[in-house]
Amino acid sequence: MAEIRQHRDDLLAAMGSATLQSNSSAWLAQLISADALLVLSGAVLTSYVGITGLIRRMSFDRCLPIFLSFTNRWRETNHFIIIGFFLVTSLLHFIVRGNLESLAGVYTMSFLSVMSLFAVGNMILKYKRSTLPRKIYASWPHVVLGFLLVFVGLIGEIILNLAHIKFFILYFGITFLIVMLMFSRNRVLKLLIYFGGPRRWQEMLNQQYKRIEDRPMLFFTRTDDPSVLNKAILYVRENELTNFLKICHVYENENQIPAMLETNVKFLDKQYPKLCIDLLLIKGQFDPPTVKRLSEQLDIPTNFMFITCPAGNFSHHLAEMGGIRLITHS
């Protein structure tokens, strides 16, 4: 054990040297070290690719500042995300003073936390979106067992390395605070406007506030059921920062348009005076090309479009729809 602790940073290379026990054994240690370098380089590259996609999606969904999704003209890469991730990870390395055990502990806690959230998300989908079509099915016992095993591993890691939890909580707390501020940024802007300041500053805040609330949302409906329409409206009011909602029905023949749709939309529009509700009737098929065309014509990103949970007879996979979201049952 003492020798293992002595070579904790290059254990595989040390094992290669000890295996041959000859003057030429250095080549195996060098080969293992080079292989480890390539593997770790691939892991670092994968982390940059993964974090770029995650942060870009979160910025599109307004969970993080939108400037993070900006691309440069030369390489069309998200330079703010790449540079920011480098600075954040470098800062963590500086905070722990290069201690590999602390870095490994933070990574392990983060990884196990994400894995447990996958299981929790799966259970929520099973309960709330059981009719959602999917290619792979996992039974309740398998999901619960997987969650328990990962959760036990997470608790064990925390108990064994209690000193590392403070670094994990620090980074998690800062990230959580930023996301919560983004969800409440209209209230923050209202507060800043209330306390006043230079005229130019006030104008900039008012413009930003108006720009946020003027971004419309679009809800696809196939029914005129007022309870379904009301659920969609309540979701937008409680979770989205907008004053405009467009309710869209796509039809192939005019006789397929629900008879009470227009009447119910007008009624709901009067019930929610702070939310401008419009009705769009689009002739065509509800498919990915139609969604893309509407997104371009109305200047509404697909991630600001919503549908009810599709049934098993839905002819398209949800991933083909360009990123539209599920918000309620039909």
C-alpha positions in Angstrom: 0.0 0.0 0.0 2.9 2.4 0.8 4.3 1.9 -2.8 0.8 2.5 -4.3 0.5 5.7 -2.3 3.9 6.7 -3.5 2.9 6.3 -7.2 -0.7 7.6 -6.9 -0.2 10.0 -9.8 1.5 7.5 -12.2 0.4 4.1 -10.9 -0.1 2.5 -14.3 3.3 3.6 -15.5 4.9 2.3 -12.3 3.2 -1.1 -12.8 4.5 -1.3 -16.3 8.1 -0.7 -15.0 7.7 -3.2 -12.2 6.2 -5.9 -14.6 9.3 -6.2 -16.9 11.9 -5.8 -14.2 14.7 -5.1 -16.7 16.8 -2.3 -18.1 14.4 -2.0 -21.1 11.3 -1.6 -18.9 11.2 2.1 -19.3 9.6 1.8 -22.7 6.5 0.2 -21.2 6.1 3.0 -18.7 6.5 5.5 -21.4 3.9 3.8 -23.6 1.4 3.6 -20.8 2.0 7.3 -20.0 1.5 8.3 -23.6 -1.6 6.2 -23.8 -3.0 7.8 -20.6 -2.2 11.3 -22.1 -4.2 10.5 -25.2 -7.1 9.1 -23.2 -7.2 12.1 -20.9 -6.8 14.5 -23.9 -9.9 12.9 -25.4 -11.8 13.3 -22.1 -10.9 17.0 -21.9 -12.0 17.5 -25.5 -15.3 15.6 -24.8 -15.9 17.8 -21.8 -15.6 20.9 -23.9 -17.9 19.5 -26.5 -20.5 18.5 -23.9 -20.4 21.7 -21.9 -20.7 23.8 -25.1 -23.9 22.0 -26.1 -25.3 22.2 -22.6 -24.6 25.9 -22.0 -25.8 26.8 -25.5 -29.1 25.0 -25.0 -29.6 26.6 -21.5 -28.9 30.0 -23.0 -31.4 29.4 -25.8 -34.0 28.4 -23.1 -33.1 31.6 -21.2 -31.7 29.7 -18.2 -28.4 31.4 -18.7 -27.4 34.7 -20.4 -28.0 34.7 -24.1 -24.6 36.2 -24.9 -23.1 32.8 -24.1 -24.6 31.4 -27.3 -22.9 34.0 -29.5 -20.5 32.6 -32.1 -17.5 34.3 -33.6 -17.3 35.0 -37.3 -14.0 33.2 -37.9 -14.7 29.7 -36.6 -18.4 30.0 -35.7 -17.7 28.5 -32.3 -19.2 29.6 -28.9 -16.1 31.3 -27.7 -17.7 32.7 -24.5 -18.6 29.2 -23.4 -15.2 27.8 -24.2 -13.2 30.6 -22.5 -15.6 30.7 -19.6 -15.3 26.9 -19.0 -11.6 27.1 -19.1 -11.6 30.0 -16.6 -14.0 28.2 -14.3 -12.0 24.9 -14.3 -8.8 26.7 -13.9 -10.2 28.6 -10.9 -11.2 25.3 -9.3 -7.6 24.0 -9.9 -6.3 27.2 -8.2 -8.8 26.9 -5.3 -7.8 23.4 -4.4 -4.1 24.3 -5.1 -3.6 21.5 -7.6 -4.7 18.8 -5.2 -5.7 15.9 -7.5 -7.7 14.1 -4.8 -9.9 17.2 -4.3 -10.4 17.6 -8.0 -11.2 13.9 -8.3 -13.6 14.2 -5.4 -15.5 17.1 -6.9 -15.7 15.3 -10.3 -17.0 12.1 -8.7 -19.7 14.0 -6.7 -20.7 15.9 -9.9 -20.8 12.8 -12.0 -22.8 10.7 -9.5 -25.2 13.7 -8.9 -25.9 13.9 -12.7 -26.4 10.1 -12.9 -28.9 10.2 -10.0 -30.8 13.1 -11.7 -31.1 11.0 -14.8 -32.9 8.4 -12.8 -35.1 11.0 -11.1 -35.9 12.5 -14.5 -36.8 9.1 -15.8 -39.2 8.5 -12.9 -40.8 11.9 -13.4 -41.4 11.1 -17.1 -42.8 7.7 -16.2 -45.3 9.4 -13.8 -46.2 12.5 -15.8 -45.6 11.5 -19.4 -46.3 7.8 -19.5 -47.8 8.1 -23.1 -44.7 9.7 -24.5 -43.4 7.4 -27.3 -39.8 6.1 -26.9 -37.6 3.4 -28.3 -36.1 2.2 -25.0 -38.3 1.3 -22.0 -36.9 0.8 -18.5 -39.1 -0.8 -15.9 -39.8 0.9 -12.5 -37.7 -1.7 -10.5 -34.7 -1.1 -12.8 -34.9 2.7 -12.5 -35.4 2.6 -8.8 -32.6 0.1 -8.3 -30.3 2.2 -10.5 -31.1 5.3 -8.5 -30.5 3.6 -5.2 -27.1 2.3 -6.3 -25.9 5.6 -7.6 -27.3 7.4 -4.5 -25.5 5.0 -2.2 -22.3 5.6 -4.1 -22.8 9.4 -3.9 -23.3 9.2 -0.1 -20.3 7.0 0.3 -18.1 9.4 -1.7 -19.3 12.3 0.5 -18.6 10.4 3.7 -15.2 9.3 2.6 -14.2 12.7 1.3 -16.2 15.1 3.4 -13.6 17.9 3.0 -14.3 18.0 -0.8 -18.0 18.7 -0.4 -17.4 22.4 0.2 -15.9 22.9 -3.3 -18.8 21.0 -4.8 -21.3 23.1 -2.9 -19.5 26.3 -3.8 -19.7 25.7 -7.6 -23.2 24.3 -7.4 -24.4 27.2 -5.3 -23.0 29.8 -7.7 -24.5 28.0 -10.8 -27.9 27.6 -9.0 -27.9 31.3 -8.1 -27.2 32.4 -11.7 -30.0 30.2 -13.0 -32.4 31.5 -10.4 -31.5 35.1 -11.2 -32.2 34.4 -14.9 -35.6 33.0 -14.1 -36.3 36.2 -12.0 -34.5 38.7 -14.1 -37.6 40.7 -14.9 -38.1 41.2 -11.2 -34.5 42.2 -10.8 -34.9 44.7 -13.7 -38.0 46.1 -12.1 -36.1 46.6 -8.9 -33.3 48.4 -10.6 -35.7 50.6 -12.5 -37.6 51.4 -9.3 -34.4 52.6 -7.5 -33.7 54.8 -10.5 -30.4 56.2 -11.8 -29.1 58.1 -14.8 -31.6 58.6 -17.6 -29.5 56.6 -20.1 -29.3 53.7 -17.6 -33.0 53.8 -17.1 -33.7 53.7 -20.8 -31.4 50.8 -21.3 -33.1 48.8 -18.4 -36.6 49.6 -19.8 -35.5 48.5 -23.3 -34.1 45.2 -21.9 -37.3 44.6 -19.9 -39.5 45.2 -22.9 -37.3 43.0 -25.1 -37.7 40.1 -22.7 -41.4 40.3 -22.3 -42.1 40.9 -26.0 -40.6 37.6 -27.1 -43.7 35.5 -28.0 -44.3 31.9 -27.3 -46.3 29.4 -29.5 -48.5 26.6 -28.4 -49.6 23.9 -30.8 -53.1 22.5 -30.0 -55.1 19.9 -31.7 -58.2 20.4 -29.5 -60.5 23.2 -28.4 -60.8 21.8 -24.9 -60.6 24.9 -22.7 -58.9 22.9 -19.9 -56.0 22.0 -22.1 -55.7 25.6 -23.4 -55.9 27.0 -19.9 -53.2 24.6 -18.7 -50.9 25.9 -21.5 -51.7 29.5 -20.6 -51.0 28.9 -16.9 -47.7 27.2 -17.7 -46.6 30.2 -19.8 -47.7 32.7 -17.1 -45.9 30.8 -14.3 -42.7 29.7 -16.1 -42.0 32.0 -19.1 -41.1 35.7 -19.2 -43.5 36.9 -21.9 -46.7 38.9 -22.5 -47.5 37.2 -25.9 -48.8 33.7 -26.6 -49.8 32.4 -30.0 -52.1 29.3 -30.0 -51.6 27.5 -33.3 -53.8 24.7 -34.9 -52.5 22.9 -38.0 -55.1 21.4 -40.1 -55.4 19.6 -43.5 -59.1 20.3 -44.2 -61.2 23.1 -42.8 -63.7 20.6 -41.4 -60.9 19.4 -39.1 -60.8 22.7 -37.2 -62.3 22.3 -33.8 -65.7 24.1 -33.7 -65.1 25.9 -30.4 -61.4 26.7 -30.8 -61.8 30.4 -31.8 -64.5 31.0 -29.2 -62.5 29.5 -26.4 -59.4 31.4 -27.3 -61.3 34.7 -27.3 -62.8 33.8 -23.9 -59.4 33.0 -22.4 -57.8 36.1 -23.9 -60.3 38.2 -21.9 -59.6 36.2 -18.8 -55.9 37.0 -18.9 -55.7 40.7 -19.7 -51.9 40.8 -19.0 -51.3 38.1 -21.7 -52.0 38.8 -25.3 -53.3 35.6 -26.8 -53.6 35.2 -30.6 -55.0 32.3 -32.6 -53.2 31.0 -35.7 -54.8 28.5 -38.1 -52.2 26.9 -40.4 -53.2 24.7 -43.3 -50.8 21.8 -43.7 -49.4 18.8 -41.8 -48.0 19.0 -38.3 -44.5 17.8 -39.1 -40.9 19.0 -38.8 -40.9 21.1 -42.0 -44.0 22.9 -40.9 -42.5 23.6 -37.5 -39.3 24.9 -39.1 -41.2 27.1 -41.5 -43.4 28.7 -38.8 -40.3 29.3 -36.7 -38.7 31.2 -39.6 -41.8 33.1 -40.6 -42.9 34.1 -37.1 -39.3 34.6 -35.8 -40.0 32.3 -32.9 -37.2 29.8 -32.0 -38.4 26.2 -31.9 -37.5 25.9 -28.2 -40.1 28.6 -27.5 -42.8 26.4 -29.1 -44.8 23.9 -27.0 -47.1 20.9 -27.6 -49.1 18.6 -25.4 -47.7 15.2 -24.7 -48.1 13.1 -27.9 -49.8 9.8 -27.8 -48.3 6.5 -29.1 -49.7 7.1 -32.6 -47.6 10.3 -33.1 -45.9 9.7 -36.5 -42.7 11.7 -35.7 -40.0 11.3 -33.1 -39.9 14.2 -30.7 -36.2 14.8 -31.5 -37.1 15.4 -35.1 -39.3 18.4 -34.2 -36.4 20.8 -33.8 -36.5 21.2 -30.0 -40.1 22.0 -29.2 -41.1 21.4 -25.6 -43.8 19.3 -23.9 -45.8 21.2 -21.3 -49.0 19.5 -20.5 -51.3 16.5 -21.2 -53.7 16.6 -24.1 
